[in-house]
Amino acid sequence: MNDRIRTDIAHNARVWNYWLGGKDNYPVDRAVGDQVTGFYPSIGEVARADRAFLGRTVTHLAAEAGVRQFLDIGTGLPTADNTHEVAQRTAPDARIVYVDNDPIVLTHARALLTSAPEGVTEYVDADAHDPEKILAAAGATLDLSRPVAVMMLGILNFVLDTDEARSIVRTLMAAVPSGSYLVLTHPTLEPELGGEGNKAAMAFWNENATPPITARSRAEFASFFEGLDLLEPGIVSCASWRPASEEAYTVAQFGAVGRKP
């Protein structure tokens, strides 16, 4: 399993873990993470805002929308308040399937597989580029005839072709019934969210780390929600999606939740 782990090149899951204050990273990840921060000083805020968005959306879907099934694609390394912990805090019987294809994440799968006794937590080794494989594997744990929250936080930015990214979303959402949800975050260069600093940071990332990344415009991000009903407040900075306090701030990362009618 570990022969796929590269310690000589920075990898997104480990750099993200570093920005979140985790310990599951290597010197090369910390070096690239620090250099990206030099280009884009608020990147740590983006990572924390994305994580907080996960907590708020999962809490809303479990507590208010009654969702009991979550398909979390692009899980990343485990840290505080993973999807299953947030969901099962509200709904102990919630069933969660995590999907990732990063070998270092696979080595931490056991840490993820700690479900509340009433619920289920499972882990699938699959690539976001292969939604059919994801659905086939997830169907062993989730009842795809009942509503599912499909979560892709900071993952479609690694699918460089926008038409392919749209196709992935369409395939996933076509497989789940009415009352299911799509939860997305995505980086942007749009100046309204302060995204100008992302350009140099992403160029540096693509030369020095893996996998390569792309930003998208508001219109491109909105296209992922075609046919879905956006929950209020619509497409906003992920930090501004139903913030927990009045103290609102903005990061260059779109966030939105859509419901399949």
N, C-alpha and C positions, 0 to 999 in steps of 0.2 A: 504493500500500500504506500509506503513512504518513499518509494523510488521516484515518485512524481513530485516530491517536495524540493523546490529550488531555494537554496539559502543565499545564492549569489546575486539574485535579482529581486527587487522589491515587488511585493504582491499586494493587490488591493485589500484583501481580507485582513492581512496583517498590519498594513499601514493604517487602515480604518480602526483596527483594534488599538493601535498606538495612539491615534488621535482621541480615542475614547478613554484613554488612561489604562488600557489593558496591558498585560504582560506577555501575550502570545505573539511576539514579533522578534525579528532578528535585527542586528546592527544595520544591515542594508535598508530595512524597512524604516527604521528610525531616521537614518540619514536622508533618505528620499522624502520622508514625511516632513522633516525639518526644512528641507529645501523648498518643498511645495508651500509650506507655511510662509517662507520668505517671499515667495511670489504672491501669495494670497493669504494674508494673515488671519482671515476669519474662517479658514477651512476647519479648524477645530470646532468653531461654533456651528458650522454646517453639520458636522458629524453628530454633535450633541442634539441639534435641533431635529435632525432626521430621526434619531433614537427616541426623542420625546414625542414626536409625531406618531411613531409606532405605538407608543403607550396610549396616547389619547384616542387614536382610531380603533385600536383593538378593544379598549375599554368601552367605547361607544357601541361598537358592533356587538360585543358580548352582552353588555348591560341594557342598552336601549333598543337595539335592533334584533336581539334574540338569536344572533348567529352562534352556532355551536361547532362550526367546522372552519378551519383556517388552513390555507395552502400558502406557505411562506417560501417564496422562490428567491434564491440568492441570500440565504440565511446569514452568511458570514460567521465569524467566530463568536461563540457564546460570551455574553457579558451580562450585566445586571438587567433584569426585566426583559427577558426573551419573550417572544410571542406567547408561548404556552404558559409562562408564569403569569403574564398579564391576563390572558383569557381565563385561565382556571382560577384565578383569584375571584373573579366574578361568577364564573360558571365551571365548577369542578369537573363537570362531565364533558367539557369541550374536547374536541379531537383536533390535533394539530399535526400536519405533515410539513417538515422542513425539507427544502431542496437546495443542494449545493453540489458543485463538482470540484471544489478545492480540496486537495489531499490533506492539507493541514486542518481544514474544518472537519474532514472525515475522522481525523485522529481524535477530535474532541466530541465526536457524536455521542459518546456515552454520557457526557455531561449534559447534553440536550435531552437525552431519553429518560428524563425523570418526571414523569407525568404524575398529576394527582391520581389517586387510586381509582376514582370514578371515571377518569377520562383516558385519553390515549395520546401519546406523543411518538411520532415515527420520523424516520430520517431516510431520505432518498438521495442516492448519488446519481445526479442527472444534470445536464446542461440546459440552461434557459433557451438555447437555440433549438431544443428538441422537445416542444410542448407535448407531442403525442406520447413520448416516453414518460414524461412527468405525469401525465394524466393516467396512463396505464398503471404506473407504480402507485400513485396516490389513491387510485380506486380500490386498492387492497385495504386501505384504512378509512377512507372517507366514503360516504354515501353520496355519489355525484348526482343522485336524483333529488337531493335536498340542498338548500342554500349553502354556499361556500364563499368565504371571503378569500379572494385571490390577492395576495400581497406581493408586490414587486418594488421594494424600496431600494432606490439607487442601483437598479440592475439593468434596466433597458438602455442606460447610457453605455453599456458594454456591448450592445447590439448596434453596430455602427451604421447599418443600413436601415433607414427609417421605415421603408416598406416592409422589410423583414420583421422589424420590431412590431409594427401594426399587425402583421399576420400572426405573430406569436400571441399577442393579446387576443385577437379574434378567435384563434383556435381554443385558447383556454376558456374564454367566456362563453363560447358556443357549447362547451361541454358541461356547463353548470346551469341550473334552472333559474327561472324568475325568482327574484328575492336574493340573488347572490350579489356580491360586491367586488369591485376592483379598487385596490388601494395602491397608489403610485407616488413615488417621489422621483425627481429627475433634476440634474444640474442644468443651469442655463447661463448664457452670456448676456441676457437682457439687462440693460442698465437700470431699469426700474427696480430690480432686485439687487443691484450692486454687482452684477455678474461680470463686469469688464475684467476684473482681476482673475477670473477663471481662465481666460484665454492663454496667458503665458504659463500658468500653472499646469493646464492640460497639455500644452505642447511639451513642457518639460517632462510631465508624467509619461507621455507616449514615447519619449525617447529613452526613458530610464526605468520604466516599470511595466508591469503586466497585470491584467489585460489592457489593451488600449481603450480609450474612453472618448465619448463625444458629448457635446452639449446640444440642447434643442431649444427651439423657440416656443413661445406660448402656444402658437397655432399648431406646431408639431405635437406638443404635449397634449393639447386638447383633442387631437385626432385619435389618441388612444382610447378616448371615452365615447367615441361615436356609438350611438344606439343605447347609451346608458344615461341615467338621470343623475346629474351631479348633486351631491349633498351640499348644503350651505356650509361654508361661504364660497363654494366653487373652487376655481384654480387660483391659488395664492402661494406665497412663500410658505413652506411647510411649517415654519415657526408661527405663522399667523392663522393656521387652521385650528379654530376653536381653542385658543391659548388658555392655559390653566390659570393665568393671572392677567390683570389689566396691562401688565408691562409687556407690550408687544414689541418685537424686533423683527428684522428682516434678514434672511439669508438667501443666497442665490441658488435656491433649490425649490423647484415647484413641488407642491403637494396637493393631492385631491383624492376624493373618494366618490365613486360612481356606483349606482344601484342598477342592476339589470331588471327592467320592467317586466 
